[in-house]
Amino acid sequence: MTAAFPLTWLYAPGDRPDVVAKALTSGADVVVIDLEDAVAPDRKAYARAATADLLGDPSPVRVQVRVNALDSPWAEQDIAAVVPSPGLSGLRLPKVTSAAEVIRLARRTGPTDLYALLETALGVEQAYTVATAHPSLRGIALGEADLRADLGVRDDTGLDWSRSRVIVAARAGGLPPPAQSVHPDIRDLEGLAASCAHGRALGFLGRAAIHPRQLPVIERAYLPTEEEAEQAETILKAAATGQGAQALPDGSFVDAAVVTAAQRTLSLARRR
């Protein structure tokens, strides 16, 4: 597993400790315990307590918690229950619409890593200000189910502008490339692979999942091909000559940005 570039985030409902336990052995780079959408209102307290208990010990797998929306009646209790905890590696914040929300939470949670989910038109419009809100913010991503409903989008391609907006905002804000939102049909692995290929072309890196069977599909889609790895090695060898920007035999040009991309490609290729 490559610490710098996780590719898979597996969601598990906080009120199902048995499912969480399986998620922790699934091979996902990050397990996201969900206290929000996956948990019914009358199960929120149990999910919170079960999650706090699990996070009492360090975990060999990175564990993030998606708390309830910050304006919900449960968010304050969620945060108080899990921050700080030895097993917590970050909080995922749903339905973020402003930098102010991130700043307020960062002041409360100290060094805890935060990840903002943009799930409304307003959130997408504020993508860059959210991305640069506070040093504790480590990433942004889309929540596409809610965004699709908010925009009234029926065709999946109707979200591509929003996807690109968030990818650009993350880059401009110095954050890692966002991961794709979940593919909701756990049986449609061919559709998942095609969607991942499209997401990779847009600039996403990795994807969230809701079932372990989706993980290998996501990883295969986002790992470099052998040809891409070989090209990256060629670029780094050319850069090592110290001759500055130069053209390769295939006509492609090598400069600092291309070298950075090649380094990331080889880092990902080592996961194979």
Order of alpha helices (4+ residues) and beta strands (2+ residues): beta-alpha-beta-alpha-beta-alpha-beta-alpha-beta-alpha-alpha-beta-alpha-alpha-alpha-beta-alpha-alpha-beta-beta-alpha
